[in-house]
Amino acid sequence: MKTFKLAFLSVVVSGALFNSAQVAAHDGIERILVSGHQANLLGQAMSASEGVLGQPEIEIRPMLRTGELMELIPGMSATQHSGSGKANQYFLRGFNLDHGTDFATYIDGMPVNMPTHGHGHGYTDINFLIPELIEQVTYQKGSYHGDVGDFSSAGSVGFSTQMKRKKGLAKVSLGEDAYQRVLLADSVAQNSTSTTLYGLEYQTYDGPWTDIDEDVDKINAVVRHSIRTSEGVLTFGAMGYENEWNSADQIPSRAVSQGIIDELGSIDDALGGKTHRYSVNAIYTTADYALTAYVIDYELSLFSNFTYYLDDPVLGDQFEQVDDRKIYGASGSWHPDNNLTLGFSTRYDDIGEVGLHKSQQRERLGTVRSDKVKEWSTGVYASYDYQWTSRLRTNLSLRYDYFDFDVNSIVDTNIYNVALAPNNGETSDDLWSFKGSANYLLTDDAELYLSAGQGFHSNDARGTVTSVDPNNGDAVDAVDPLVRTFGYEVGVRWRPSAKFNSSLALWSLEQDSELLFVGDAGNTEASRSSKRQGIELAAYYNYSDQLSFDLEYAYTDAEFDDSKVLEQEIPGAMEDILQLGVTKRFDDNWFATVRLRYLGERPLVEDNSERSDSSTVVNFMLGKKWNAWAMNLQVLNVFDSNDHDIDYFYASRLPGEPATGVEDLHYHVMEPRTVRFELSYEF
């Protein structure tokens, strides 16, 4: 029986999909990679809100930043409130994911989300990805899929790196505000069964800000060695990423209206950070099973100041968030027959320090909290597909997850003279999750989907054992280690011809506890129960080989689900996301792409008394290929919109203002129109 996994010609390993077109065809079946908006998933997919994309969609998409790769997923938007080296904010299904708390991300089987992170639980930084080396992007939304666990209530995505290239690639990009990028990538075949791919990227950028230079200093390196065996493919991979930058963070609206700064200015011009991520992994895939193992070394030092002089009117409120960890993990799946899939995943985070320190001009003044954390999780699942008739099929999944937390403070007494030993502790938790779907092929052109499932997200390990507020010594309650979610979806996919492909999904998601961003702490905290529901529409039309259109629209109604009827709105819950794209191919290998992204209004406080404005940005790309050469010109933010990338509403204090501070809108403006030119050569 064909399943969703075989339709994508991939093997699922804990949320990451590996292209089995690169697995030896020992069974005599020629395997061809099929991906893209026009891929025919009728009779294959488990829901209307999942899909698979490839390099062709990436090549024609103008992008300001690497994080916008997430916008390949219909209904998702990526924005930024800080510098180019920090993870983006991701909006999907009414979540301001604040870096990925309820959306699981994988690259070649390795998890990207960082639990118990210094900046925010689930932190998801994909700046280490090189877009040109991505082979496949596979996404699925909702909590209906047994192969993914933590962070996946809103959905998940798996990025797969290329194993080989047909031709080498050398690329140089130049743009305004000192944007420079160089890329070199190729693959070398040692023999008929062994290939090594490598890629090296270097980027600098100063940004458009009036009082700082971002001074981005980013380097990425990838090496991937693949060996074809009689049964499958064995791959060894290594990635290295380093970045250092200055930040122009969100600013208070009143500072602009009073002429203290302009929209491209800063209150604290000594913000920024540095980070690295090094990883090695091994993957073995066959037609029947897949195994992966990995080791990741990760570190982040991030300086921020959201409230300026509210807590400390003399030295200011700047703080440093630190995360330093090693991650060890493995996962696998096995298909004993065409119907049954068994899988597992395990992960151990050895966090040397996750901390918050008061600082000034990037110099530490003292520690608020600093902990060593050991966090271990493991999950197992069984998924069973059954084809009842030629048109009706079902999938049932049962998943079990176990988490263990161990937290120990590095300092005895912090800068506020609060003893931190009471926040030490150990705890564990587990849960079972049941998921299922039923799919009915209405006609050869249309399929109906019904999906439902239990999911969850973990909480920050420190919150599961804490008893003392490190800011004032007050007693606080610990949070539940694991938070239950439940979602369901009804959808339809319609593909009347190879030229037109569309899907429609009506969905709902209930969550026992929200994780919300806290502006004055720069972190996430557990909050109230919630309910979200919405509609998603995606349509792709190839009018001809020369002209194509795409439309993606998502509407979400998100509310807290408890007795506080006058404070039901979830701050940051995006209500409308719309993306439109047109691509035109001309004679002599010219092409042009125009993309529009619209983000609707959203509540900024629970009682809906403060709301953000909507925002619109248009990007344009013009390109040409000739022989081994190619060029493109990107105009980002074509109409020079000064709409906001992000909005928050909270109290902050500027010099001379009342000690209690001023409640105000804080925002990060879109970067002004910028032009970038790219020249590449294949060899």
C-alpha positions as CSV (number, residue, x, y, z in Angstrom):
1,M,0.0,0.0,0.0
2,K,1.3,3.5,-0.8
3,T,1.5,5.7,2.2
4,F,2.2,9.4,2.7
5,K,5.9,8.5,3.4
6,L,6.2,6.6,0.1
7,A,4.4,9.3,-1.8
8,F,7.1,11.7,-0.8
9,L,9.6,8.9,-1.7
10,S,11.1,9.4,1.7
11,V,11.7,7.7,5.0
12,V,10.5,9.4,8.1
13,V,12.9,9.6,11.1
14,S,11.4,11.6,14.0
15,G,10.1,14.4,11.9
16,A,12.9,14.6,9.3
17,L,12.2,13.1,5.9
18,F,15.1,11.6,4.0
19,N,14.9,11.3,0.2
20,S,14.8,7.6,-0.7
21,A,15.5,8.6,-4.3
22,Q,19.1,8.5,-3.1
23,V,18.6,5.0,-1.6
24,A,19.8,2.1,-3.8
25,A,17.0,0.7,-5.8
26,H,17.8,-2.9,-4.7
27,D,14.1,-3.8,-5.0
28,G,14.2,-3.1,-8.7
29,I,11.9,0.0,-8.4
30,E,13.2,3.2,-9.9
31,R,12.7,5.9,-7.3
32,I,12.1,9.5,-8.5
33,L,12.0,12.5,-6.3
34,V,8.7,14.3,-6.6
35,S,8.3,17.6,-4.8
36,G,6.8,21.1,-5.4
37,H,3.5,22.9,-5.3
38,Q,2.2,20.8,-8.1
39,A,3.2,17.4,-6.6
40,N,0.2,15.0,-6.7
41,L,-0.5,14.0,-3.1
42,L,-4.0,12.6,-3.8
43,G,-4.2,9.1,-2.3
44,Q,-1.0,9.7,-0.5
45,A,-1.1,12.5,2.2
46,M,-2.6,12.1,5.6
47,S,-4.1,15.7,5.7
48,A,-4.8,18.7,3.6
49,S,-2.2,20.8,5.4
50,E,1.0,19.0,4.6
51,G,3.3,19.1,1.6
52,V,6.8,18.8,0.1
53,L,8.9,21.4,-1.6
54,G,12.3,21.5,-3.3
55,Q,15.1,23.6,-4.6
56,P,13.0,25.0,-7.6
57,E,10.7,26.9,-5.1
58,I,13.7,28.2,-3.2
59,E,15.6,29.5,-6.2
60,I,12.8,31.9,-7.4
61,R,12.0,33.3,-3.9
62,P,13.4,36.7,-3.0
63,M,14.4,36.6,0.7
64,L,15.8,39.3,3.0
65,R,17.0,36.7,5.6
66,T,17.5,33.0,5.9
67,G,14.6,32.7,8.4
68,E,12.2,33.4,5.6
69,L,12.8,29.8,4.4
70,M,10.0,29.1,6.8
71,E,7.6,31.1,4.6
72,L,7.8,28.2,2.1
73,I,5.2,26.7,4.5
74,P,1.8,28.0,3.6
75,G,0.3,30.2,6.3
76,M,3.6,30.8,8.0
77,S,5.4,34.1,8.3
78,A,8.9,35.0,9.6
79,T,9.7,38.4,11.1
80,Q,12.4,39.9,13.2
81,H,12.6,42.2,16.3
82,S,16.4,42.1,16.7
83,G,19.7,41.7,14.8
84,S,20.4,39.5,11.9
85,G,22.2,36.8,13.9
86,K,19.2,36.0,16.2
87,A,16.4,33.6,15.5
88,N,13.3,34.9,13.8
89,Q,9.7,35.2,15.1
90,Y,7.5,32.7,13.4
91,F,3.7,33.1,13.0
92,L,1.5,30.1,12.3
93,R,-2.0,29.1,13.3
94,G,-2.4,32.0,15.8
95,F,0.9,31.3,17.5
96,N,3.5,34.0,17.9
97,L,5.9,31.1,18.1
98,D,8.7,33.4,19.4
99,H,11.3,31.3,17.8
100,G,9.5,27.9,17.6
101,T,7.9,26.9,20.9
102,D,5.0,25.0,19.3
103,F,6.6,24.2,15.9
104,A,9.2,21.5,15.6
105,T,12.0,21.9,13.1
106,Y,14.6,19.3,12.0
107,I,17.5,19.3,9.6
108,D,18.8,16.0,8.4
109,G,17.2,14.3,11.4
110,M,18.7,16.6,13.9
111,P,16.3,18.8,16.0
112,V,16.7,22.5,15.8
113,N,14.4,23.6,18.7
114,M,16.3,24.2,22.0
115,P,14.4,23.3,25.2
116,T,15.2,25.2,28.3
117,H,17.0,27.9,26.3
118,G,18.5,31.1,27.6
119,H,16.3,33.3,25.3
120,G,13.2,31.3,25.2
121,H,12.0,27.7,25.4
122,G,12.0,26.1,22.0
123,Y,14.3,28.7,20.4
124,T,14.7,27.9,16.7
125,D,17.6,29.4,14.9
126,I,18.0,28.3,11.2
127,N,20.7,30.8,10.3
128,F,23.0,27.8,9.9
129,L,21.1,26.6,6.8
130,I,22.5,27.3,3.3
131,P,19.4,27.7,1.1
132,E,21.2,26.5,-2.1
133,L,22.1,23.2,-0.5
134,I,18.6,22.3,0.6
135,E,17.2,19.3,-1.3
136,Q,13.8,19.0,0.2
137,V,11.4,20.8,2.6
138,T,8.6,18.6,4.0
139,Y,6.1,20.1,6.3
140,Q,3.0,19.0,8.2
141,K,0.7,20.9,10.5
142,G,-1.4,19.9,13.5
143,S,-0.9,17.3,16.2
144,Y,-2.0,14.3,14.1
145,H,1.3,12.8,13.2
146,G,2.8,10.1,15.4
147,D,6.4,10.6,14.2
148,V,6.9,13.9,16.0
149,G,6.5,14.8,19.7
150,D,7.6,17.9,21.6
151,F,7.0,21.3,20.1
152,S,4.9,20.0,17.2
153,S,1.3,21.1,18.2
154,A,1.1,23.7,15.5
155,G,3.2,21.5,13.1
156,S,6.7,20.5,12.0
157,V,9.1,20.8,9.1
158,G,12.0,18.7,8.0
159,F,14.8,20.2,5.9
160,S,17.0,17.7,4.0
161,T,20.5,18.7,2.7
162,Q,21.6,17.6,-0.7
163,M,23.9,14.5,-1.0
164,K,25.4,15.5,-4.3
165,R,25.3,18.2,-6.9
166,K,25.2,17.8,-10.6
167,K,27.5,20.9,-10.9
168,G,29.6,23.0,-8.6
169,L,28.4,26.4,-7.7
170,A,30.3,29.7,-7.0
171,K,28.2,32.7,-6.1
172,V,28.8,36.3,-5.1
173,S,26.1,38.6,-3.8
174,L,26.4,42.4,-3.2
175,G,23.8,44.8,-1.8
176,E,23.1,48.0,0.0
177,D,24.2,48.6,3.6
178,A,27.4,46.7,3.0
179,Y,25.7,43.4,2.3
180,Q,28.2,40.8,1.0
181,R,27.8,37.1,0.6
182,V,30.0,34.5,-1.1
183,L,29.2,30.8,-1.5
184,L,31.2,27.9,-2.9
185,A,29.6,24.4,-3.1
186,D,30.3,21.2,-5.0
187,S,30.3,17.4,-4.7
188,V,33.1,15.1,-5.5
189,A,32.6,11.4,-6.5
190,Q,35.3,9.2,-5.1
191,N,33.9,6.2,-7.0
192,S,30.6,4.9,-8.3
193,T,29.2,4.4,-4.8
194,S,30.8,7.3,-2.8
195,T,30.3,11.0,-3.0
196,T,31.3,14.0,-0.8
197,L,29.4,17.3,-0.9
198,Y,30.8,20.5,0.6
199,G,29.6,24.0,1.0
200,L,31.1,27.2,2.4
201,E,29.2,30.5,3.0
202,Y,30.4,33.8,4.3
203,Q,28.2,36.9,4.8
204,T,28.6,40.4,6.2
205,Y,26.0,43.1,6.6
206,D,25.7,46.5,8.3
207,G,22.0,47.0,8.1
208,P,20.1,50.3,7.5
209,W,20.1,51.5,11.1
210,T,21.1,55.1,11.8
211,D,23.0,54.6,15.1
212,I,24.6,51.2,14.8
213,D,26.2,49.0,12.2
214,E,25.0,45.4,12.6
215,D,28.5,44.3,11.5
216,V,27.3,40.8,10.8
217,D,30.1,38.3,10.6
218,K,28.6,35.0,9.6
219,I,30.2,31.8,8.3
220,N,28.7,28.4,7.4
221,A,30.3,25.2,6.4
222,V,28.8,21.9,5.4
223,V,30.4,18.5,4.5
224,R,28.4,15.4,3.7
225,H,29.9,12.1,2.7
226,S,27.5,9.5,1.3
227,I,28.2,5.8,0.6
228,R,25.8,3.7,-1.4
229,T,25.6,0.1,-0.1
230,S,23.8,-2.9,-1.5
231,E,20.7,-2.1,0.7
232,G,20.7,1.7,1.1
233,V,22.8,4.8,1.8
234,L,25.1,5.6,4.7
235,T,25.7,9.3,5.2
236,F,28.1,11.1,7.5
237,G,27.6,14.9,7.9
238,A,29.3,17.8,9.6
239,M,28.0,21.4,9.9
240,G,29.7,24.5,11.4
241,Y,28.1,27.9,12.0
242,E,29.5,31.0,13.7
243,N,28.0,34.4,13.8
244,E,28.5,37.7,15.6
245,W,26.4,40.9,15.3
246,N,25.1,44.1,16.7
247,S,21.3,44.6,17.2
248,A,18.8,47.3,16.7
249,D,16.0,45.9,18.9
250,Q,12.4,47.0,19.2
251,I,11.9,50.7,20.1
252,P,9.1,52.6,22.1
253,S,6.7,54.5,19.9
254,R,6.9,57.6,22.1
255,A,10.6,57.9,21.5
256,V,10.0,58.3,17.8
257,S,7.0,60.7,18.2
258,Q,9.0,62.8,20.6
259,G,12.0,63.0,18.2
260,I,14.4,61.3,20.5
261,I,15.2,58.7,17.8
262,D,13.9,57.9,14.4
263,E,12.4,54.6,13.3
264,L,15.8,53.2,12.5
265,G,17.3,54.3,15.8
266,S,18.0,52.6,19.1
267,I,17.6,53.4,22.8
268,D,20.5,51.1,23.8
269,D,23.1,50.9,21.0
270,A,25.3,48.3,22.8
271,L,23.1,45.3,22.0
272,G,23.9,42.2,20.0
273,G,25.3,38.7,20.3
274,K,27.4,35.9,19.1
275,T,26.6,32.2,18.6
276,H,27.9,29.0,17.2
277,R,26.5,25.6,16.3
278,Y,28.7,22.6,15.3
279,S,27.2,19.2,14.6
280,V,28.1,15.8,13.3
281,N,25.6,13.2,12.3
282,A,25.3,9.8,10.7
283,I,22.3,8.5,8.8
284,Y,21.6,5.1,7.4
285,T,18.5,4.6,5.2
286,T,17.0,1.7,3.4
287,A,13.6,1.0,2.0
288,D,12.6,-0.7,5.2
289,Y,14.3,1.3,8.0
290,A,16.2,4.4,8.8
291,L,18.6,5.3,11.7
292,T,20.2,8.6,12.6
293,A,22.6,9.7,15.4
294,Y,24.0,13.1,16.1
295,V,26.1,15.3,18.4
296,I,25.6,19.1,18.5
297,D,27.7,21.7,20.2
298,Y,25.8,25.0,20.7
299,E,26.4,28.4,22.4
300,L,24.7,31.8,22.4
301,S,25.4,35.0,24.2
302,L,22.7,37.6,23.6
303,F,22.5,41.1,24.9
304,S,19.1,42.8,25.0
305,N,17.3,45.7,26.7
306,F,13.6,45.9,26.3
307,T,12.6,48.2,29.2
308,Y,15.6,50.6,29.1
309,Y,15.6,52.2,32.6
310,L,12.6,50.8,34.3
311,D,14.3,48.4,36.8
312,D,17.6,50.3,37.1
313,P,17.3,54.1,36.5
314,V,21.0,54.6,36.7
315,L,22.7,51.6,35.0
316,G,19.9,50.6,32.8
317,D,18.1,47.3,32.2
318,Q,20.4,45.6,29.7
319,F,20.8,41.9,30.3
320,E,22.8,39.0,28.8
321,Q,21.1,35.7,28.1
322,V,23.5,32.7,27.9
323,D,23.1,29.2,26.6
324,D,25.9,26.7,26.4
325,R,25.1,23.0,25.7
326,K,26.0,19.7,24.1
327,I,23.2,17.7,22.6
328,Y,23.4,13.9,22.0
329,G,20.6,12.1,20.2
330,A,19.4,9.3,18.0
331,S,16.2,8.3,16.2
332,G,14.9,5.7,13.8
333,S,12.0,4.1,12.1
334,W,11.2,0.6,10.8
335,H,8.6,-0.6,8.4
336,P,8.1,-4.4,9.1
337,D,5.4,-4.4,6.4
338,N,3.6,-1.9,4.1
339,N,1.1,-1.0,6.8
340,L,3.0,-0.7,10.1
341,T,5.7,1.9,11.1
342,L,7.6,1.6,14.4
343,G,9.8,4.5,15.5
344,F,11.8,6.0,18.3
345,S,13.7,9.2,19.2
346,T,15.9,10.0,22.2
347,R,17.7,13.2,23.1
348,Y,20.0,14.3,25.9
349,D,20.8,18.0,26.5
350,D,23.8,18.6,28.7
351,I,23.4,22.3,29.4
352,G,26.6,23.7,30.9
353,E,24.9,27.0,31.6
354,V,21.6,28.6,30.9
355,G,21.7,32.0,32.5
356,L,20.5,35.5,32.8
357,H,23.0,38.3,33.8
358,K,22.5,42.0,34.3
359,S,24.9,44.0,32.1
360,Q,25.9,47.4,30.9
361,Q,27.7,48.0,27.6
362,R,28.0,44.2,27.3
363,E,29.9,44.0,30.6
364,R,28.3,41.8,33.3
365,L,27.2,43.5,36.5
366,G,25.9,40.4,38.2
367,T,23.9,37.2,37.8
368,V,20.2,37.0,38.1
369,R,20.1,33.2,37.5
370,S,22.5,30.7,36.2
371,D,21.9,27.0,36.1
372,K,23.3,23.7,34.9
373,V,20.6,21.5,33.4
374,K,20.5,17.9,32.3
375,E,17.4,17.2,30.2
376,W,16.6,13.8,28.7
377,S,13.7,12.8,26.6
378,T,12.7,9.7,24.7
379,G,9.7,8.8,22.6
380,V,8.4,5.7,20.8
381,Y,5.5,5.4,18.4
382,A,3.6,2.9,16.3
383,S,1.7,4.0,13.2
384,Y,-0.7,1.8,11.3
385,D,-2.1,2.5,7.8
386,Y,-4.9,0.5,6.4
387,Q,-6.5,0.7,2.9
388,W,-10.2,-0.3,3.5
389,T,-11.2,0.2,-0.2
390,S,-9.6,1.7,-3.3
391,R,-10.8,5.1,-2.0
392,L,-10.9,4.8,1.8
393,R,-7.8,4.6,4.0
394,T,-7.0,5.3,7.6
395,N,-4.0,5.9,9.9
396,L,-3.8,5.3,13.6
397,S,-0.8,6.3,15.7
398,L,0.1,5.7,19.4
399,R,3.0,7.6,20.9
400,Y,4.7,7.5,24.3
401,D,7.0,10.3,25.6
402,Y,9.1,10.5,28.7
403,F,11.0,13.5,30.1
404,D,13.5,13.8,32.9
405,F,14.8,17.1,34.3
406,D,17.7,17.9,36.6
407,V,18.4,21.5,37.5
408,N,21.3,22.8,39.7
409,S,22.2,26.5,40.3
410,I,25.7,27.6,39.5
411,V,25.5,30.5,41.9
412,D,24.4,30.4,45.5
413,T,23.2,34.0,45.9
414,N,22.3,36.3,43.0
415,I,22.7,40.1,42.4
416,Y,19.5,40.8,44.3
417,N,20.8,38.8,47.3
418,V,18.3,36.0,46.6
419,A,19.4,32.5,47.6
420,L,18.9,30.3,44.5
421,A,19.5,26.8,46.1
422,P,15.7,26.3,46.5
423,N,15.4,26.3,42.7
424,N,17.5,23.1,42.4
425,G,15.6,19.9,41.8
426,E,14.8,16.9,39.8
427,T,11.5,15.9,38.2
428,S,10.1,13.7,35.4
429,D,6.9,13.3,33.5
430,D,5.4,11.2,30.7
431,L,2.3,10.9,28.6
432,W,0.6,8.9,25.9
433,S,-0.7,10.5,22.7
434,F,-3.3,9.0,20.4
435,K,-3.7,10.3,16.8
436,G,-5.6,9.3,13.7
437,S,-6.8,10.2,10.3
438,A,-9.3,9.0,7.7
439,N,-9.0,9.9,4.0
440,Y,-11.5,9.4,1.3
441,L,-10.8,9.8,-2.4
442,L,-14.0,11.5,-3.6
443,T,-12.9,11.5,-7.3
444,D,-9.7,11.0,-9.2
445,D,-9.2,14.8,-8.7
446,A,-10.3,15.4,-5.1
447,E,-9.7,13.9,-1.7
448,L,-11.4,14.5,1.7
449,Y,-9.4,14.4,5.0
450,L,-10.4,14.1,8.6
451,S,-7.6,14.2,11.2
452,A,-7.4,14.4,15.0
453,G,-4.8,13.9,17.6
454,Q,-3.3,14.6,21.0
455,G,0.0,16.5,21.2
456,F,2.0,18.3,23.8
457,H,4.8,20.7,24.5
458,S,7.3,20.6,27.3
459,N,8.1,23.4,29.6
460,D,11.4,25.0,30.6
461,A,13.1,22.6,33.0
462,R,13.8,25.5,35.4
463,G,10.1,26.2,35.7
464,T,9.3,22.6,36.6
465,V,11.3,22.7,39.8
466,T,11.4,26.4,40.7
467,S,10.1,27.7,44.0
468,V,11.7,31.2,44.4
469,D,11.5,34.2,42.1
470,P,15.1,35.1,41.4
471,N,14.2,38.8,41.0
472,N,12.7,39.3,44.5
473,G,12.7,36.1,46.5
474,D,9.0,35.6,46.4
475,A,7.5,32.1,46.4
476,V,6.4,30.9,43.0
477,D,4.6,27.8,41.8
478,A,6.3,25.3,39.6
479,V,4.8,24.6,36.1
480,D,3.8,21.2,34.7
481,P,6.6,19.6,32.8
482,L,4.4,18.5,29.9
483,V,1.4,20.4,28.6
484,R,-1.4,18.5,26.7
485,T,-2.8,19.8,23.4
486,F,-5.5,18.4,21.2
487,G,-6.3,19.3,17.6
488,Y,-8.5,18.2,14.8
489,E,-8.8,19.2,11.1
490,V,-11.2,18.7,8.2
491,G,-9.7,19.3,4.7
492,V,-10.0,18.7,1.0
493,R,-7.4,18.6,-1.7
494,W,-8.4,19.3,-5.3
495,R,-6.1,18.8,-8.3
496,P,-8.2,18.8,-11.5
497,S,-5.1,18.9,-13.7
498,A,-1.3,19.0,-13.6
499,K,-1.6,22.8,-13.9
500,F,-3.8,23.5,-10.8
501,N,-3.4,22.2,-7.3
502,S,-5.3,23.5,-4.2
503,S,-6.1,22.6,-0.6
504,L,-8.5,23.8,2.0
505,A,-8.3,23.0,5.7
506,L,-10.6,23.8,8.7
507,W,-8.8,23.2,12.0
508,S,-9.0,23.6,15.7
509,L,-6.4,23.3,18.5
510,E,-6.9,23.3,22.3
511,Q,-3.9,23.8,24.6
512,D,-3.8,23.4,28.4
513,S,-1.3,26.1,28.9
514,E,0.2,28.8,26.6
515,L,3.8,29.8,26.5
516,L,3.9,33.6,26.1
517,F,6.8,36.0,25.5
518,V,7.6,38.3,28.5
519,G,9.0,41.6,27.3
520,D,10.7,42.7,30.5
521,A,12.5,39.3,30.9
522,G,13.1,38.4,27.3
523,N,11.8,34.9,28.0
524,T,8.7,32.8,27.8
525,E,6.5,31.8,30.7
526,A,3.6,29.4,31.1
527,S,0.2,31.0,30.9
528,R,-3.5,30.0,30.6
529,S,-5.3,27.4,28.6
530,S,-6.3,28.4,25.1
531,K,-8.3,27.4,22.0
532,R,-7.5,28.3,18.4
533,Q,-9.5,27.6,15.2
534,G,-9.1,28.7,11.7
535,I,-9.1,28.1,7.9
536,E,-6.2,27.7,5.5
537,L,-6.4,28.0,1.7
538,A,-3.6,27.3,-0.7
539,A,-3.8,27.4,-4.5
540,Y,-1.2,27.0,-7.2
541,Y,-1.8,27.6,-10.9
542,N,0.6,27.1,-13.8
543,Y,-1.2,28.9,-16.5
544,S,1.6,27.9,-18.9
545,D,5.2,26.9,-18.8
546,Q,6.0,30.6,-18.7
547,L,3.5,31.9,-16.2
548,S,2.5,30.7,-12.7
549,F,0.5,32.0,-9.8
550,D,0.2,31.1,-6.1
551,L,-2.1,32.1,-3.3
552,E,-1.8,31.2,0.4
553,Y,-4.3,32.5,3.0
554,A,-4.7,31.7,6.6
555,Y,-7.3,33.0,9.1
556,T,-7.1,32.3,12.8
557,D,-9.3,33.0,15.8
558,A,-7.3,32.5,19.0
559,E,-8.5,33.0,22.5
560,F,-7.7,32.0,26.1
561,D,-10.2,29.4,27.2
562,D,-10.9,30.1,30.9
563,S,-13.2,32.2,33.1
564,K,-11.5,35.6,32.4
565,V,-14.1,36.6,29.8
566,L,-12.8,40.2,29.5
567,E,-9.2,39.2,28.9
568,Q,-9.6,36.4,26.3
569,E,-7.3,37.6,23.6
570,I,-3.9,36.0,23.1
571,P,-1.2,38.7,22.6
572,G,0.6,38.4,19.3
573,A,-1.9,35.9,17.8
574,M,-1.9,36.8,14.1
575,E,-5.4,36.8,12.6
576,D,-4.7,37.0,8.9
577,I,-1.7,35.9,6.8
578,L,-1.8,36.3,3.0
579,Q,0.9,35.6,0.5
580,L,0.6,36.1,-3.3
581,G,3.2,35.2,-5.9
582,V,3.6,35.5,-9.7
583,T,6.4,34.1,-11.7
584,K,7.0,34.9,-15.4
585,R,9.5,33.2,-17.6
586,F,10.6,35.0,-20.7
587,D,12.7,34.1,-23.8
588,D,16.5,33.8,-23.5
589,N,16.2,32.3,-20.0
590,W,15.0,35.5,-18.2
591,F,12.5,35.2,-15.4
592,A,10.8,37.5,-12.9
593,T,9.0,36.9,-9.6
594,V,6.9,39.3,-7.6
595,R,5.7,38.3,-4.1
596,L,3.4,40.1,-1.7
597,R,3.0,39.2,2.0
598,Y,0.2,40.7,4.2
599,L,0.1,40.3,7.9
600,G,-3.2,41.3,9.6
601,E,-3.9,43.0,12.8
602,R,-3.3,41.2,16.1
603,P,-4.1,41.9,19.8
604,L,-1.2,43.1,21.9
605,V,-2.9,42.7,25.3
606,E,-5.5,40.3,26.7
607,D,-8.4,42.7,26.8
608,N,-7.9,43.7,23.1
609,S,-7.5,47.4,24.0
610,E,-4.2,47.6,22.2
611,R,-3.8,46.1,18.7
612,S,-1.1,46.2,16.1
613,D,-1.6,47.6,12.6
614,S,-1.5,45.3,9.6
615,S,1.7,45.2,7.5
616,T,2.4,44.6,3.8
617,V,5.6,44.0,2.0
618,V,6.3,43.4,-1.7
619,N,9.6,41.7,-2.9
620,F,10.8,41.4,-6.5
621,M,13.4,39.3,-8.3
622,L,14.6,39.5,-11.9
623,G,17.0,36.8,-13.1
624,K,18.7,35.4,-16.2
625,K,20.7,32.2,-17.0
626,W,23.1,31.8,-19.8
627,N,25.4,28.8,-20.3
628,A,27.1,28.3,-16.9
629,W,26.4,31.8,-15.7
630,A,23.3,33.1,-13.8
631,M,22.4,36.4,-12.3
632,N,19.6,37.9,-10.4
633,L,18.6,41.3,-9.0
634,Q,16.4,41.4,-5.9
635,V,14.5,44.4,-4.8
636,L,13.3,43.8,-1.2
637,N,10.5,45.9,0.2
638,V,9.8,47.4,-3.3
639,F,7.5,50.2,-2.1
640,D,9.7,51.1,0.9
641,S,7.0,50.3,3.4
642,N,7.7,51.4,7.0
643,D,5.1,49.0,8.4
644,H,6.2,47.1,11.5
645,D,7.9,43.7,11.5
646,I,6.8,43.1,15.1
647,D,4.8,44.8,17.8
648,Y,4.7,44.4,21.6
649,F,2.8,46.4,24.2
650,Y,4.4,46.7,27.7
651,A,5.9,49.2,30.2
652,S,9.3,50.7,29.7
653,R,11.1,53.8,31.1
654,L,13.2,56.5,29.3
655,P,15.3,59.0,31.3
656,G,13.1,61.6,33.1
657,E,9.9,59.5,33.0
658,P,8.1,58.2,36.1
659,A,9.7,55.4,38.0
660,T,6.7,53.2,37.2
661,G,7.4,53.5,33.5
662,V,5.1,54.1,30.6
663,E,2.9,51.5,28.9
664,D,3.6,51.9,25.2
665,L,3.8,50.2,21.8
666,H,7.2,48.8,21.1
667,Y,8.0,47.9,17.6
668,H,10.7,47.0,15.0
669,V,10.2,48.6,11.7
670,M,10.6,46.7,8.4
671,E,13.9,47.3,6.8
672,P,13.7,49.9,4.1
673,R,13.9,49.1,0.4
674,T,17.1,47.5,-0.4
675,V,18.7,46.2,-3.7
676,R,20.9,43.1,-4.0
677,F,22.7,41.7,-7.0
678,E,23.9,38.1,-7.3
679,L,26.2,36.5,-9.8
680,S,26.8,32.7,-9.9
681,Y,28.8,30.3,-12.0
682,E,28.3,26.5,-12.3
683,F,31.4,24.4,-12.9
